[in-house]
Amino acid sequence: MGKFYITTPIYYVNAEPHVGHAYTSIAADALARYHSLKGDDVFFLTGVDEHGANIEKIAAENGVSPQQYCDQIAPAFTNLWKKLNISYNIFLRTTSDLHKRGVAKLLTSLHESGDIYKDKYEGYYCRPCESFYMDKELGEAKACPVHRLPVEWVEEENYFFALSKYENRLLDHINANPEFIQPDSRRNEILSAIESGLKDVSISRASVSWGIPLPFDPTHNIYVWIEALCNYITALDYHETGEKYRKYWPADLHLMGKEITRFHAIIWPAMLMSVDLPLPKQVFGHGWLTKDGKRISKTTGNIIDMDALIDEFGLEAFRYYMMREFSFGNDGDFRRDRFVLRYNADLANDLGNLLNRTLGLVAKHFGVVPDPSTPGEFDSEVKQAACETVNEVYSLMSRRAFDAALEAIWEFVRRVNRYVQQTQVWTLAKSEEDKRRMGTILYNSMEALRTVAVLISPFMPDTANRIRQQMGLDESFNAQGLDTVAQWGGLPSDIPIRKPEPIFPRKDTKSVQSKNADGTEDANLVSFKDFQSLDLRVAEVIAAERVPNADRLLKLRVSIGDTERQIVAGIAENYTPEDLIRKRVILVANLEPATIRGIKSQGMLLAAADGNDLAVATIEKALPAGTRVS
């Protein structure tokens, strides 16, 4: 058993929490729960950043002191984390004495290292994010790259940290440890920033009164970003080199949105180098979320209403969608129609139906978990698929590939559904011998569901427990780890099951409509201009093959005139490779490429689906490949 120390950023309390905060925290929670499944000693830190000029300004506007303002808004974060079922160990507030004592110790050590000096600062400053930017980062408009707002020129006498001194050490460390910054796109950005030259950074403000004073000059308060970065060790009783600090530091993973990666991958490691402390093992900057292809904005009303989605579909469906729909390192676009599709297809149909069907037959014919006494055809395939899925999830989670891990689990769910169909288990109650075979098939299906419950528990802990409870597993089984599904057959037979109940009632897509910010409903209308942005082409399938160990996926080679594309399509349950050769299909040709099961997919086929029934859209006449569809 190892240790796993994971952190979210401490979120700034200049406004109430939003979906971006939820996205990071759900991902961190999934990883924390996963490492607990592995048997690791997990410590999960989150919290809020409460100092700085912005807080001072907002508090004044609200007619309260900065501390009163922070005390009012901090519960909004803890309440949301409770609603999202975030399993953190500590929620740190930077106004706490624990944090202040640790900051004082670290800044004193930095000063004693000789890397702190006093000088005049001149530069561009973004007040909303309280960050300084170099001229080359702002462009001709001189606007903050994050907020797109004008920056201001600031001149004042501050204390500085000699960041430039650590330029070569940082480069050496990053190059020697390729996993230190992930994904690779963030790593390349940070390397480029360092190679272009680092400047020393200001670490104090004489003009900001709401903050923590420098221990060696109380007339200056510590710059909020420098102070905030210290939280990752101050939360571990670093001030007294306590048991938590000795046990958990260095952090195994700092998780955050990509906009703040440079602070964590450049300034924070350099500070630690300066005082001879170990560096975190990995900094991961994930992508941003948009909605319907547009930037999320309260001003325009283009927001993701978490409360409404959770009220309508449930927390578990919300957590599943957030981790399944987007590739975590890249930007992701939230679309309500995709949410509904995932809910009905993945949760209600694939998983929900498998559970209801299996337990319904067990309840009708046995009442207890049957004994697997009569092996037969397809059993070994399901057992092998279970083992392969566990190993694949293990590998994918180590790479923070949440969407791929969930897809691997659902491939297994669909394989078990096919096993039920292949064996026609519902027909096997006519004779005693057939009934024994029926019991074996149902046992295997339940053991597969137990495996699924363990694997999905980091993402959907309540769903995992509901599955196990319906299967009759007592409380001791609710804490099962990955080791319990490493080998087939851990489910005890002869235990009574409980009454099957749908865990994800199917939603009527006709009655599920999106709502505008004012509460009025629409039908997810798009403009003609948006439609014209799609490049739809006639494509001829010239080669097709199954993707190994993926029940639903086919790899296609298509021609669109002068060029060929490789496409990965989830249609293998409805089409064989031979069915598609020479067919003329419709391809979304300007879709951003995606990597599915390690295979690059350069576009998407159009298809219609009704439950398990699916039909690929084809062209009636033999139009040339590459013809524009409009």
Summary of the structure (lengths in Angstrom):
residues: 630
radius of gyration: 27.4
end to end distance: 58.1
largest distance: 90.6
contacts: 2017
relative contact order: 0.08
helix: 43%
strand: 21%
